[in-house]
């Protein structure tokens, strides 16, 4: 089971406050971001990423980038799995929402 968490209140607002999301990302991207979070939360484990209909890749530091739109991505930090009452729990911390065009310029 995957459990989503947010690195800080600003990231939570960028991902969960619909009015704020629409102002930042636009209506369609806000919808896609919300949908992507639902898809992540529905996974049983990170291994399910191999079967999801979107791109993802792991950076050298363990951070993963999850594609939301051609210009928007989620940076996530997976934490080690741990069982809770016999169920494997995978906590994923969303560290930021970023424009991939900005990411491409910084690398």
Secondary structure by P-SEA (a helix, b strand, c coil): cbbbbbccaaaaaacccaaaaaacccaaaaaaaaaaaaaaaacccccccccccbbbbbccccbbbbbccccbbbbbbbccccccccbbbbbbbbcccccaaaaaaac
